[in-house]
């Protein structure tokens, strides 16, 4: 028995340095539990699967961080819960992954776990949404969208389009409260309503970025209000849900209807609805972050310093001018 134990220990002593040496991930040295020889180990904590945008984002990460490309991707779906995301990051630290990548569910709540990651010497790349912290040494860098700009783009279009209207009844369907995407898009409308005396936000509620909740909220809203000029909807999936509710209630929407829908994401399905005139204006949010995160990791592997903050270029689509070619060229 003793002999077996001794032999086991000797084997372990031989293996540990070998595994550590093979684990080429630069700063984050260690021994992840699975067989990762020669691969860079990425722990990626994803928000969930709430929308088409999110599915496209997960796909982009999976397609980029393949073993053929030299990576071992450990992807954890937090199912929309902050505590799951924190647990996932703690697991990545315990596993000694080479890089932690995460899309924060909300902006607050990261100081403790990121301090632990920093102590463990594991670089942290934030993707998509942002965190709120007074200590930006808690993360290596961030890449994602300018959500305030997205909100401002939508509102600038509203100001130009509805300038002749004395008053505007607006329903505001918000994304998951506390997420950067919600905060930026909501702030845009808030500033627009402050500037334009005739704008009246008659109802505001969250639909959590999902089609089901978008529909549910809209069913309630339609019972309360006969006149809705604008539905400012913080993503395509909630807009699809709201459209279902409006169809059922026999309310008209779109360029020829009573309610103009403004949406965000401009996914392929969102643009299909835009070219059909169901969504009047759709602000793009690009989910294809896999290659962007990979470019950052390549820089870090070479000892270079990536930009602390990198914003993705985005445009917006008007039902009046969008073309089928734009939709056909879309990757998501
Ligand atoms: O707009 C929404 C998703 O954070 C940009 O999250 C992302 C948002 C996106 O669920 O559809």
py3Dmol code that shows the C-alpha trace and the ligand (Angstrom):
import py3Dmol

protein = """\
ATOM      1  CA  UNK A   1       0.000   0.000   0.000  1.00  0.00           C
ATOM      2  CA  UNK A   2       2.773   2.341   1.103  1.00  0.00           C
ATOM      3  CA  UNK A   3       4.736   1.452  -2.038  1.00  0.00           C
ATOM      4  CA  UNK A   4       1.806   2.284  -4.313  1.00  0.00           C
ATOM      5  CA  UNK A   5       1.331   5.610  -2.583  1.00  0.00           C
ATOM      6  CA  UNK A   6       4.999   6.429  -2.927  1.00  0.00           C
ATOM      7  CA  UNK A   7       5.003   5.506  -6.600  1.00  0.00           C
ATOM      8  CA  UNK A   8       1.924   7.652  -7.102  1.00  0.00           C
ATOM      9  CA  UNK A   9       3.556  10.612  -5.444  1.00  0.00           C
ATOM     10  CA  UNK A  10       6.715  10.222  -7.542  1.00  0.00           C
ATOM     11  CA  UNK A  11       4.658  10.157 -10.711  1.00  0.00           C
ATOM     12  CA  UNK A  12       2.817  13.284  -9.609  1.00  0.00           C
ATOM     13  CA  UNK A  13       6.090  15.027  -8.832  1.00  0.00           C
ATOM     14  CA  UNK A  14       7.270  14.218 -12.355  1.00  0.00           C
ATOM     15  CA  UNK A  15       4.022  15.252 -14.003  1.00  0.00           C
ATOM     16  CA  UNK A  16       3.294  18.567 -12.327  1.00  0.00           C
ATOM     17  CA  UNK A  17       6.258  20.543 -13.708  1.00  0.00           C
ATOM     18  CA  UNK A  18       5.727  18.954 -17.108  1.00  0.00           C
ATOM     19  CA  UNK A  19       2.083  19.970 -17.253  1.00  0.00           C
ATOM     20  CA  UNK A  20       2.846  23.450 -15.992  1.00  0.00           C
ATOM     21  CA  UNK A  21       5.515  23.904 -18.626  1.00  0.00           C
ATOM     22  CA  UNK A  22       3.199  22.760 -21.414  1.00  0.00           C
ATOM     23  CA  UNK A  23       0.551  25.193 -20.385  1.00  0.00           C
ATOM     24  CA  UNK A  24       1.691  27.995 -22.631  1.00  0.00           C
ATOM     25  CA  UNK A  25      -0.640  30.676 -21.357  1.00  0.00           C
ATOM     26  CA  UNK A  26       1.909  33.308 -20.429  1.00  0.00           C
ATOM     27  CA  UNK A  27       0.919  35.111 -17.248  1.00  0.00           C
ATOM     28  CA  UNK A  28      -1.557  32.575 -15.903  1.00  0.00           C
ATOM     29  CA  UNK A  29       0.666  29.587 -15.232  1.00  0.00           C
ATOM     30  CA  UNK A  30      -0.956  26.588 -13.619  1.00  0.00           C
ATOM     31  CA  UNK A  31      -2.443  23.195 -14.088  1.00  0.00           C
ATOM     32  CA  UNK A  32      -6.034  23.163 -15.321  1.00  0.00           C
ATOM     33  CA  UNK A  33      -7.853  19.965 -14.482  1.00  0.00           C
ATOM     34  CA  UNK A  34      -8.351  18.716 -18.041  1.00  0.00           C
ATOM     35  CA  UNK A  35      -5.856  17.743 -20.663  1.00  0.00           C
ATOM     36  CA  UNK A  36      -4.756  21.080 -22.089  1.00  0.00           C
ATOM     37  CA  UNK A  37      -1.273  20.300 -23.331  1.00  0.00           C
ATOM     38  CA  UNK A  38      -0.011  23.128 -25.497  1.00  0.00           C
ATOM     39  CA  UNK A  39      -3.351  24.931 -25.441  1.00  0.00           C
ATOM     40  CA  UNK A  40      -4.175  28.341 -24.028  1.00  0.00           C
ATOM     41  CA  UNK A  41      -6.952  27.826 -21.493  1.00  0.00           C
ATOM     42  CA  UNK A  42      -9.757  30.396 -21.572  1.00  0.00           C
ATOM     43  CA  UNK A  43     -12.477  30.446 -18.930  1.00  0.00           C
ATOM     44  CA  UNK A  44     -15.427  32.309 -20.448  1.00  0.00           C
ATOM     45  CA  UNK A  45     -18.408  33.231 -18.308  1.00  0.00           C
ATOM     46  CA  UNK A  46     -21.381  34.050 -20.521  1.00  0.00           C
ATOM     47  CA  UNK A  47     -24.527  35.894 -19.411  1.00  0.00           C
ATOM     48  CA  UNK A  48     -27.020  33.302 -20.651  1.00  0.00           C
ATOM     49  CA  UNK A  49     -29.048  32.599 -23.774  1.00  0.00           C
ATOM     50  CA  UNK A  50     -31.651  35.334 -23.492  1.00  0.00           C
ATOM     51  CA  UNK A  51     -31.544  36.699 -27.044  1.00  0.00           C
ATOM     52  CA  UNK A  52     -30.471  36.155 -30.652  1.00  0.00           C
ATOM     53  CA  UNK A  53     -27.640  38.593 -29.983  1.00  0.00           C
ATOM     54  CA  UNK A  54     -26.392  36.426 -27.134  1.00  0.00           C
ATOM     55  CA  UNK A  55     -26.581  33.220 -29.195  1.00  0.00           C
ATOM     56  CA  UNK A  56     -24.570  34.861 -31.970  1.00  0.00           C
ATOM     57  CA  UNK A  57     -22.045  36.045 -29.401  1.00  0.00           C
ATOM     58  CA  UNK A  58     -21.638  32.564 -27.887  1.00  0.00           C
ATOM     59  CA  UNK A  59     -21.252  31.075 -31.363  1.00  0.00           C
ATOM     60  CA  UNK A  60     -18.566  33.612 -32.233  1.00  0.00           C
ATOM     61  CA  UNK A  61     -16.610  32.736 -29.081  1.00  0.00           C
ATOM     62  CA  UNK A  62     -16.968  28.987 -29.648  1.00  0.00           C
ATOM     63  CA  UNK A  63     -15.907  29.248 -33.286  1.00  0.00           C
ATOM     64  CA  UNK A  64     -12.855  31.320 -32.398  1.00  0.00           C
ATOM     65  CA  UNK A  65     -11.529  29.495 -29.350  1.00  0.00           C
ATOM     66  CA  UNK A  66     -11.238  26.019 -30.818  1.00  0.00           C
ATOM     67  CA  UNK A  67      -8.558  23.448 -30.117  1.00  0.00           C
ATOM     68  CA  UNK A  68      -7.534  23.698 -33.775  1.00  0.00           C
ATOM     69  CA  UNK A  69      -6.772  27.386 -33.129  1.00  0.00           C
ATOM     70  CA  UNK A  70      -4.744  26.488 -30.028  1.00  0.00           C
ATOM     71  CA  UNK A  71      -7.274  27.041 -27.244  1.00  0.00           C
ATOM     72  CA  UNK A  72      -9.160  25.132 -24.639  1.00  0.00           C
ATOM     73  CA  UNK A  73     -12.428  27.017 -24.036  1.00  0.00           C
ATOM     74  CA  UNK A  74     -14.255  26.421 -20.763  1.00  0.00           C
ATOM     75  CA  UNK A  75     -17.607  28.100 -21.305  1.00  0.00           C
ATOM     76  CA  UNK A  76     -20.001  28.569 -18.399  1.00  0.00           C
ATOM     77  CA  UNK A  77     -23.532  29.858 -18.957  1.00  0.00           C
ATOM     78  CA  UNK A  78     -24.624  31.930 -15.936  1.00  0.00           C
ATOM     79  CA  UNK A  79     -28.314  31.697 -16.905  1.00  0.00           C
ATOM     80  CA  UNK A  80     -28.790  35.373 -16.180  1.00  0.00           C
ATOM     81  CA  UNK A  81     -27.708  35.110 -12.539  1.00  0.00           C
ATOM     82  CA  UNK A  82     -24.913  37.226 -11.112  1.00  0.00           C
ATOM     83  CA  UNK A  83     -24.128  34.670  -8.406  1.00  0.00           C
ATOM     84  CA  UNK A  84     -23.621  31.945 -11.045  1.00  0.00           C
ATOM     85  CA  UNK A  85     -21.216  34.199 -12.862  1.00  0.00           C
ATOM     86  CA  UNK A  86     -19.210  34.903  -9.725  1.00  0.00           C
ATOM     87  CA  UNK A  87     -19.070  31.171  -8.957  1.00  0.00           C
ATOM     88  CA  UNK A  88     -17.865  30.450 -12.502  1.00  0.00           C
ATOM     89  CA  UNK A  89     -15.072  33.005 -12.196  1.00  0.00           C
ATOM     90  CA  UNK A  90     -14.031  31.512  -8.831  1.00  0.00           C
ATOM     91  CA  UNK A  91     -13.897  28.094 -10.497  1.00  0.00           C
ATOM     92  CA  UNK A  92     -11.715  29.486 -13.280  1.00  0.00           C
ATOM     93  CA  UNK A  93      -9.343  30.882 -10.653  1.00  0.00           C
ATOM     94  CA  UNK A  94      -9.217  27.516  -8.871  1.00  0.00           C
ATOM     95  CA  UNK A  95      -8.564  25.770 -12.180  1.00  0.00           C
ATOM     96  CA  UNK A  96      -5.737  28.221 -12.896  1.00  0.00           C
ATOM     97  CA  UNK A  97      -6.953  29.047 -16.387  1.00  0.00           C
ATOM     98  CA  UNK A  98      -4.651  31.232 -18.463  1.00  0.00           C
ATOM     99  CA  UNK A  99      -7.253  33.945 -19.128  1.00  0.00           C
ATOM    100  CA  UNK A 100     -10.622  34.819 -17.672  1.00  0.00           C
ATOM    101  CA  UNK A 101     -13.066  36.331 -20.148  1.00  0.00           C
ATOM    102  CA  UNK A 102     -16.511  37.416 -19.041  1.00  0.00           C
ATOM    103  CA  UNK A 103     -19.570  39.330 -20.210  1.00  0.00           C
ATOM    104  CA  UNK A 104     -20.844  40.962 -17.016  1.00  0.00           C
ATOM    105  CA  UNK A 105     -24.539  40.477 -16.325  1.00  0.00           C
ATOM    106  CA  UNK A 106     -24.655  43.782 -14.472  1.00  0.00           C
ATOM    107  CA  UNK A 107     -22.213  46.611 -13.880  1.00  0.00           C
ATOM    108  CA  UNK A 108     -22.006  46.266 -10.102  1.00  0.00           C
ATOM    109  CA  UNK A 109     -20.718  43.499  -7.869  1.00  0.00           C
ATOM    110  CA  UNK A 110     -17.280  42.610  -9.210  1.00  0.00           C
ATOM    111  CA  UNK A 111     -14.704  44.038  -6.815  1.00  0.00           C
ATOM    112  CA  UNK A 112     -14.218  40.932  -4.641  1.00  0.00           C
ATOM    113  CA  UNK A 113     -13.986  38.249  -7.285  1.00  0.00           C
ATOM    114  CA  UNK A 114     -11.791  40.353  -9.557  1.00  0.00           C
ATOM    115  CA  UNK A 115      -9.474  41.089  -6.656  1.00  0.00           C
ATOM    116  CA  UNK A 116      -9.155  37.311  -6.252  1.00  0.00           C
ATOM    117  CA  UNK A 117      -8.335  36.950  -9.954  1.00  0.00           C
ATOM    118  CA  UNK A 118      -5.727  39.682  -9.716  1.00  0.00           C
ATOM    119  CA  UNK A 119      -4.127  37.990  -6.690  1.00  0.00           C
ATOM    120  CA  UNK A 120      -3.980  34.760  -8.690  1.00  0.00           C
ATOM    121  CA  UNK A 121      -2.221  36.650 -11.507  1.00  0.00           C
ATOM    122  CA  UNK A 122      -4.826  35.731 -14.130  1.00  0.00           C
ATOM    123  CA  UNK A 123      -5.517  38.390 -16.764  1.00  0.00           C
ATOM    124  CA  UNK A 124      -9.197  39.350 -17.078  1.00  0.00           C
ATOM    125  CA  UNK A 125     -10.690  40.422 -20.399  1.00  0.00           C
ATOM    126  CA  UNK A 126     -14.179  41.935 -20.162  1.00  0.00           C
ATOM    127  CA  UNK A 127     -16.345  41.629 -23.242  1.00  0.00           C
ATOM    128  CA  UNK A 128     -19.681  43.142 -24.366  1.00  0.00           C
ATOM    129  CA  UNK A 129     -21.019  44.890 -21.241  1.00  0.00           C
ATOM    130  CA  UNK A 130     -18.878  46.816 -18.774  1.00  0.00           C
ATOM    131  CA  UNK A 131     -18.399  46.896 -15.003  1.00  0.00           C
ATOM    132  CA  UNK A 132     -18.439  49.833 -12.642  1.00  0.00           C
ATOM    133  CA  UNK A 133     -15.312  50.122 -10.529  1.00  0.00           C
ATOM    134  CA  UNK A 134     -13.051  52.818  -9.180  1.00  0.00           C
ATOM    135  CA  UNK A 135     -10.052  50.499  -9.637  1.00  0.00           C
ATOM    136  CA  UNK A 136      -9.429  49.766 -13.285  1.00  0.00           C
ATOM    137  CA  UNK A 137      -6.445  47.569 -12.455  1.00  0.00           C
ATOM    138  CA  UNK A 138      -9.047  44.903 -11.619  1.00  0.00           C
ATOM    139  CA  UNK A 139      -9.265  44.031 -15.304  1.00  0.00           C
ATOM    140  CA  UNK A 140      -6.782  43.947 -18.150  1.00  0.00           C
ATOM    141  CA  UNK A 141      -9.016  45.423 -20.828  1.00  0.00           C
ATOM    142  CA  UNK A 142     -12.537  45.597 -22.256  1.00  0.00           C
ATOM    143  CA  UNK A 143     -14.032  45.310 -25.739  1.00  0.00           C
ATOM    144  CA  UNK A 144     -17.672  45.975 -26.573  1.00  0.00           C
ATOM    145  CA  UNK A 145     -20.262  48.454 -27.754  1.00  0.00           C
ATOM    146  CA  UNK A 146     -20.838  52.073 -26.888  1.00  0.00           C
ATOM    147  CA  UNK A 147     -24.334  51.686 -25.451  1.00  0.00           C
ATOM    148  CA  UNK A 148     -24.727  55.377 -24.707  1.00  0.00           C
ATOM    149  CA  UNK A 149     -23.943  56.131 -28.320  1.00  0.00           C
ATOM    150  CA  UNK A 150     -26.540  53.557 -29.401  1.00  0.00           C
ATOM    151  CA  UNK A 151     -29.183  55.285 -27.263  1.00  0.00           C
ATOM    152  CA  UNK A 152     -28.156  58.716 -28.573  1.00  0.00           C
ATOM    153  CA  UNK A 153     -28.351  57.459 -32.189  1.00  0.00           C
ATOM    154  CA  UNK A 154     -31.919  56.239 -31.671  1.00  0.00           C
ATOM    155  CA  UNK A 155     -32.949  59.477 -29.984  1.00  0.00           C
ATOM    156  CA  UNK A 156     -31.348  61.665 -32.662  1.00  0.00           C
ATOM    157  CA  UNK A 157     -33.416  59.765 -35.236  1.00  0.00           C
ATOM    158  CA  UNK A 158     -36.566  60.269 -33.143  1.00  0.00           C
ATOM    159  CA  UNK A 159     -35.891  63.993 -32.855  1.00  0.00           C
ATOM    160  CA  UNK A 160     -35.488  64.314 -36.621  1.00  0.00           C
ATOM    161  CA  UNK A 161     -38.449  62.078 -37.482  1.00  0.00           C
ATOM    162  CA  UNK A 162     -41.005  63.397 -35.018  1.00  0.00           C
ATOM    163  CA  UNK A 163     -39.997  67.060 -34.983  1.00  0.00           C
ATOM    164  CA  UNK A 164     -43.401  68.165 -36.284  1.00  0.00           C
ATOM    165  CA  UNK A 165     -45.346  66.261 -33.661  1.00  0.00           C
ATOM    166  CA  UNK A 166     -46.536  68.386 -30.767  1.00  0.00           C
ATOM    167  CA  UNK A 167     -46.570  65.413 -28.445  1.00  0.00           C
ATOM    168  CA  UNK A 168     -45.336  61.847 -28.471  1.00  0.00           C
ATOM    169  CA  UNK A 169     -46.620  58.990 -26.314  1.00  0.00           C
ATOM    170  CA  UNK A 170     -43.711  56.645 -25.722  1.00  0.00           C
ATOM    171  CA  UNK A 171     -43.617  53.161 -24.182  1.00  0.00           C
ATOM    172  CA  UNK A 172     -40.161  52.105 -23.055  1.00  0.00           C
ATOM    173  CA  UNK A 173     -39.282  48.401 -22.831  1.00  0.00           C
ATOM    174  CA  UNK A 174     -35.978  48.108 -20.986  1.00  0.00           C
ATOM    175  CA  UNK A 175     -33.371  45.377 -21.036  1.00  0.00           C
ATOM    176  CA  UNK A 176     -32.039  43.630 -17.915  1.00  0.00           C
ATOM    177  CA  UNK A 177     -31.778  46.324 -15.269  1.00  0.00           C
ATOM    178  CA  UNK A 178     -28.242  47.209 -14.264  1.00  0.00           C
ATOM    179  CA  UNK A 179     -26.590  45.912 -17.456  1.00  0.00           C
ATOM    180  CA  UNK A 180     -24.545  48.370 -19.504  1.00  0.00           C
ATOM    181  CA  UNK A 181     -26.749  47.760 -22.541  1.00  0.00           C
ATOM    182  CA  UNK A 182     -29.832  48.782 -20.559  1.00  0.00           C
ATOM    183  CA  UNK A 183     -28.151  51.739 -18.871  1.00  0.00           C
ATOM    184  CA  UNK A 184     -26.781  53.294 -22.081  1.00  0.00           C
ATOM    185  CA  UNK A 185     -29.970  52.845 -24.105  1.00  0.00           C
ATOM    186  CA  UNK A 186     -32.158  54.047 -21.222  1.00  0.00           C
ATOM    187  CA  UNK A 187     -29.977  57.105 -20.587  1.00  0.00           C
ATOM    188  CA  UNK A 188     -30.328  58.034 -24.269  1.00  0.00           C
ATOM    189  CA  UNK A 189     -34.104  58.122 -24.078  1.00  0.00           C
ATOM    190  CA  UNK A 190     -34.008  59.871 -20.707  1.00  0.00           C
ATOM    191  CA  UNK A 191     -31.906  62.688 -22.154  1.00  0.00           C
ATOM    192  CA  UNK A 192     -34.221  62.906 -25.195  1.00  0.00           C
ATOM    193  CA  UNK A 193     -37.308  63.176 -22.987  1.00  0.00           C
ATOM    194  CA  UNK A 194     -35.618  65.923 -20.941  1.00  0.00           C
ATOM    195  CA  UNK A 195     -34.838  67.895 -24.090  1.00  0.00           C
ATOM    196  CA  UNK A 196     -38.198  67.489 -25.803  1.00  0.00           C
ATOM    197  CA  UNK A 197     -41.093  68.909 -23.834  1.00  0.00           C
ATOM    198  CA  UNK A 198     -43.680  67.010 -25.896  1.00  0.00           C
ATOM    199  CA  UNK A 199     -42.195  63.566 -25.246  1.00  0.00           C
ATOM    200  CA  UNK A 200     -44.184  61.653 -22.692  1.00  0.00           C
ATOM    201  CA  UNK A 201     -42.855  58.280 -21.528  1.00  0.00           C
ATOM    202  CA  UNK A 202     -46.222  56.857 -20.490  1.00  0.00           C
ATOM    203  CA  UNK A 203     -44.906  53.476 -19.360  1.00  0.00           C
ATOM    204  CA  UNK A 204     -41.513  51.957 -18.613  1.00  0.00           C
ATOM    205  CA  UNK A 205     -40.738  48.393 -17.553  1.00  0.00           C
ATOM    206  CA  UNK A 206     -38.102  45.750 -18.090  1.00  0.00           C
ATOM    207  CA  UNK A 207     -38.625  42.822 -20.435  1.00  0.00           C
ATOM    208  CA  UNK A 208     -35.222  41.384 -19.489  1.00  0.00           C
ATOM    209  CA  UNK A 209     -34.114  41.247 -23.135  1.00  0.00           C
ATOM    210  CA  UNK A 210     -36.354  38.215 -23.794  1.00  0.00           C
ATOM    211  CA  UNK A 211     -39.171  37.686 -26.264  1.00  0.00           C
ATOM    212  CA  UNK A 212     -41.426  36.070 -23.660  1.00  0.00           C
ATOM    213  CA  UNK A 213     -41.164  38.958 -21.220  1.00  0.00           C
ATOM    214  CA  UNK A 214     -41.404  41.532 -23.998  1.00  0.00           C
ATOM    215  CA  UNK A 215     -44.728  39.994 -24.964  1.00  0.00           C
ATOM    216  CA  UNK A 216     -45.930  39.795 -21.377  1.00  0.00           C
ATOM    217  CA  UNK A 217     -45.188  43.452 -20.613  1.00  0.00           C
ATOM    218  CA  UNK A 218     -46.726  44.602 -23.871  1.00  0.00           C
ATOM    219  CA  UNK A 219     -49.932  42.644 -23.237  1.00  0.00           C
ATOM    220  CA  UNK A 220     -50.303  44.587 -20.009  1.00  0.00           C
ATOM    221  CA  UNK A 221     -49.404  47.910 -21.641  1.00  0.00           C
ATOM    222  CA  UNK A 222     -51.953  47.493 -24.431  1.00  0.00           C
ATOM    223  CA  UNK A 223     -54.712  47.093 -21.874  1.00  0.00           C
ATOM    224  CA  UNK A 224     -53.690  50.373 -20.221  1.00  0.00           C
ATOM    225  CA  UNK A 225     -53.128  52.660 -23.211  1.00  0.00           C
ATOM    226  CA  UNK A 226     -55.057  53.226 -26.425  1.00  0.00           C
ATOM    227  CA  UNK A 227     -52.519  55.525 -27.948  1.00  0.00           C
ATOM    228  CA  UNK A 228     -48.849  54.551 -28.243  1.00  0.00           C
ATOM    229  CA  UNK A 229     -46.865  56.498 -30.839  1.00  0.00           C
ATOM    230  CA  UNK A 230     -43.468  54.983 -30.175  1.00  0.00           C
ATOM    231  CA  UNK A 231     -42.292  51.739 -28.660  1.00  0.00           C
ATOM    232  CA  UNK A 232     -38.658  52.234 -27.657  1.00  0.00           C
ATOM    233  CA  UNK A 233     -37.547  48.667 -27.220  1.00  0.00           C
ATOM    234  CA  UNK A 234     -34.028  47.889 -26.017  1.00  0.00           C
ATOM    235  CA  UNK A 235     -33.552  44.768 -28.125  1.00  0.00           C
ATOM    236  CA  UNK A 236     -34.986  42.864 -31.099  1.00  0.00           C
ATOM    237  CA  UNK A 237     -36.274  39.893 -29.123  1.00  0.00           C
ATOM    238  CA  UNK A 238     -38.428  42.039 -26.865  1.00  0.00           C
ATOM    239  CA  UNK A 239     -39.688  43.786 -30.018  1.00  0.00           C
ATOM    240  CA  UNK A 240     -40.714  40.397 -31.475  1.00  0.00           C
ATOM    241  CA  UNK A 241     -42.602  39.642 -28.252  1.00  0.00           C
ATOM    242  CA  UNK A 242     -44.272  43.056 -28.282  1.00  0.00           C
ATOM    243  CA  UNK A 243     -45.300  42.543 -31.923  1.00  0.00           C
ATOM    244  CA  UNK A 244     -46.928  39.226 -30.995  1.00  0.00           C
ATOM    245  CA  UNK A 245     -48.911  41.030 -28.291  1.00  0.00           C
ATOM    246  CA  UNK A 246     -49.914  43.802 -30.720  1.00  0.00           C
ATOM    247  CA  UNK A 247     -50.969  41.259 -33.359  1.00  0.00           C
ATOM    248  CA  UNK A 248     -53.149  39.486 -30.814  1.00  0.00           C
ATOM    249  CA  UNK A 249     -54.682  42.759 -29.649  1.00  0.00           C
ATOM    250  CA  UNK A 250     -55.209  43.846 -33.299  1.00  0.00           C
ATOM    251  CA  UNK A 251     -53.133  46.998 -32.822  1.00  0.00           C
ATOM    252  CA  UNK A 252     -51.161  48.296 -35.783  1.00  0.00           C
ATOM    253  CA  UNK A 253     -47.455  49.042 -35.776  1.00  0.00           C
ATOM    254  CA  UNK A 254     -44.580  49.695 -38.162  1.00  0.00           C
ATOM    255  CA  UNK A 255     -44.150  52.312 -40.874  1.00  0.00           C
ATOM    256  CA  UNK A 256     -47.817  52.097 -41.876  1.00  0.00           C
ATOM    257  CA  UNK A 257     -49.199  51.533 -38.398  1.00  0.00           C
ATOM    258  CA  UNK A 258     -50.033  53.522 -35.271  1.00  0.00           C
ATOM    259  CA  UNK A 259     -46.946  52.564 -33.232  1.00  0.00           C
ATOM    260  CA  UNK A 260     -43.432  53.109 -34.551  1.00  0.00           C
ATOM    261  CA  UNK A 261     -41.009  50.547 -33.124  1.00  0.00           C
ATOM    262  CA  UNK A 262     -37.421  51.458 -32.390  1.00  0.00           C
ATOM    263  CA  UNK A 263     -35.206  48.508 -31.616  1.00  0.00           C
ATOM    264  CA  UNK A 264     -31.590  47.641 -30.868  1.00  0.00           C
ATOM    265  CA  UNK A 265     -29.260  44.812 -31.969  1.00  0.00           C
ATOM    266  CA  UNK A 266     -30.207  44.680 -35.668  1.00  0.00           C
ATOM    267  CA  UNK A 267     -29.775  40.929 -35.797  1.00  0.00           C
ATOM    268  CA  UNK A 268     -30.726  39.223 -39.048  1.00  0.00           C
ATOM    269  CA  UNK A 269     -34.274  38.561 -37.782  1.00  0.00           C
ATOM    270  CA  UNK A 270     -34.425  42.150 -36.552  1.00  0.00           C
ATOM    271  CA  UNK A 271     -33.414  43.439 -39.970  1.00  0.00           C
ATOM    272  CA  UNK A 272     -35.938  41.147 -41.682  1.00  0.00           C
ATOM    273  CA  UNK A 273     -38.596  42.861 -39.560  1.00  0.00           C
ATOM    274  CA  UNK A 274     -37.068  46.239 -40.457  1.00  0.00           C
ATOM    275  CA  UNK A 275     -37.108  45.723 -44.223  1.00  0.00           C
ATOM    276  CA  UNK A 276     -40.734  44.587 -43.905  1.00  0.00           C
ATOM    277  CA  UNK A 277     -41.465  47.909 -42.192  1.00  0.00           C
ATOM    278  CA  UNK A 278     -42.465  46.328 -38.878  1.00  0.00           C
ATOM    279  CA  UNK A 279     -39.536  47.874 -37.025  1.00  0.00           C
ATOM    280  CA  UNK A 280     -39.089  51.458 -38.140  1.00  0.00           C
ATOM    281  CA  UNK A 281     -35.551  52.030 -36.888  1.00  0.00           C
ATOM    282  CA  UNK A 282     -33.001  49.498 -35.687  1.00  0.00           C
ATOM    283  CA  UNK A 283     -29.666  50.379 -34.061  1.00  0.00           C
ATOM    284  CA  UNK A 284     -26.898  47.879 -34.625  1.00  0.00           C
ATOM    285  CA  UNK A 285     -25.074  46.118 -31.805  1.00  0.00           C
ATOM    286  CA  UNK A 286     -22.367  43.787 -33.029  1.00  0.00           C
ATOM    287  CA  UNK A 287     -22.017  40.444 -31.185  1.00  0.00           C
ATOM    288  CA  UNK A 288     -19.056  39.010 -33.114  1.00  0.00           C
ATOM    289  CA  UNK A 289     -16.533  39.469 -30.337  1.00  0.00           C
ATOM    290  CA  UNK A 290     -14.690  36.140 -30.643  1.00  0.00           C
ATOM    291  CA  UNK A 291     -12.010  37.395 -33.065  1.00  0.00           C
ATOM    292  CA  UNK A 292     -11.670  40.663 -31.119  1.00  0.00           C
ATOM    293  CA  UNK A 293     -11.010  38.844 -27.860  1.00  0.00           C
ATOM    294  CA  UNK A 294      -8.582  36.552 -29.647  1.00  0.00           C
ATOM    295  CA  UNK A 295      -6.639  39.543 -30.996  1.00  0.00           C
ATOM    296  CA  UNK A 296      -6.339  40.829 -27.413  1.00  0.00           C
ATOM    297  CA  UNK A 297      -5.119  37.463 -26.136  1.00  0.00           C
ATOM    298  CA  UNK A 298      -2.540  37.250 -28.925  1.00  0.00           C
ATOM    299  CA  UNK A 299      -1.241  40.668 -27.894  1.00  0.00           C
ATOM    300  CA  UNK A 300      -1.035  39.593 -24.251  1.00  0.00           C
ATOM    301  CA  UNK A 301       0.760  36.391 -25.227  1.00  0.00           C
ATOM    302  CA  UNK A 302       3.390  38.521 -26.979  1.00  0.00           C
ATOM    303  CA  UNK A 303       3.743  40.701 -23.886  1.00  0.00           C
ATOM    304  CA  UNK A 304       2.078  43.667 -25.582  1.00  0.00           C
ATOM    305  CA  UNK A 305      -0.435  45.978 -23.926  1.00  0.00           C
ATOM    306  CA  UNK A 306      -3.852  46.031 -25.597  1.00  0.00           C
ATOM    307  CA  UNK A 307      -6.007  49.167 -25.524  1.00  0.00           C
ATOM    308  CA  UNK A 308      -7.714  49.387 -22.152  1.00  0.00           C
ATOM    309  CA  UNK A 309     -11.084  50.108 -23.778  1.00  0.00           C
ATOM    310  CA  UNK A 310     -12.004  49.196 -27.371  1.00  0.00           C
ATOM    311  CA  UNK A 311     -15.329  50.282 -28.843  1.00  0.00           C
ATOM    312  CA  UNK A 312     -16.851  48.508 -31.825  1.00  0.00           C
ATOM    313  CA  UNK A 313     -18.014  50.617 -34.793  1.00  0.00           C
ATOM    314  CA  UNK A 314     -21.763  50.369 -35.294  1.00  0.00           C
ATOM    315  CA  UNK A 315     -24.423  51.798 -37.577  1.00  0.00           C
ATOM    316  CA  UNK A 316     -28.238  51.991 -37.629  1.00  0.00           C
ATOM    317  CA  UNK A 317     -30.907  50.975 -40.130  1.00  0.00           C
ATOM    318  CA  UNK A 318     -34.003  52.849 -41.205  1.00  0.00           C
ATOM    319  CA  UNK A 319     -36.920  50.854 -42.654  1.00  0.00           C
ATOM    320  CA  UNK A 320     -37.189  53.478 -45.385  1.00  0.00           C
ATOM    321  CA  UNK A 321     -33.677  52.918 -46.714  1.00  0.00           C
ATOM    322  CA  UNK A 322     -32.454  49.453 -45.731  1.00  0.00           C
ATOM    323  CA  UNK A 323     -31.646  47.066 -48.601  1.00  0.00           C
ATOM    324  CA  UNK A 324     -31.780  43.280 -48.898  1.00  0.00           C
ATOM    325  CA  UNK A 325     -28.024  43.241 -49.693  1.00  0.00           C
ATOM    326  CA  UNK A 326     -27.276  44.561 -46.204  1.00  0.00           C
ATOM    327  CA  UNK A 327     -29.294  41.734 -44.672  1.00  0.00           C
ATOM    328  CA  UNK A 328     -27.758  39.087 -46.924  1.00  0.00           C
ATOM    329  CA  UNK A 329     -24.262  40.193 -45.927  1.00  0.00           C
ATOM    330  CA  UNK A 330     -25.059  39.849 -42.250  1.00  0.00           C
ATOM    331  CA  UNK A 331     -23.158  37.200 -40.299  1.00  0.00           C
ATOM    332  CA  UNK A 332     -25.620  37.099 -37.403  1.00  0.00           C
TER     333      UNK A 332
END
"""
ligand_1 = """\
11
LIG
O -28.401 43.976 -26.842
C -29.249 41.993 -25.877
C -28.576 40.973 -25.067
O -25.268 43.064 -23.822
C -25.265 43.925 -26.002
O -27.647 41.701 -24.289
C -25.796 42.904 -25.087
C -27.309 42.857 -24.982
C -28.057 42.755 -26.306
O -29.339 40.118 -24.417
O -29.994 41.442 -26.919
"""
view = py3Dmol.view(width=600, height=400)
view.addModel(protein, "pdb")
view.setStyle({"model": 0}, {"cartoon": {"style": "trace"}})
view.addModel(ligand_1, "xyz")
view.setStyle({"model": 1}, {"stick": {}})
view.zoomTo()
view.show()
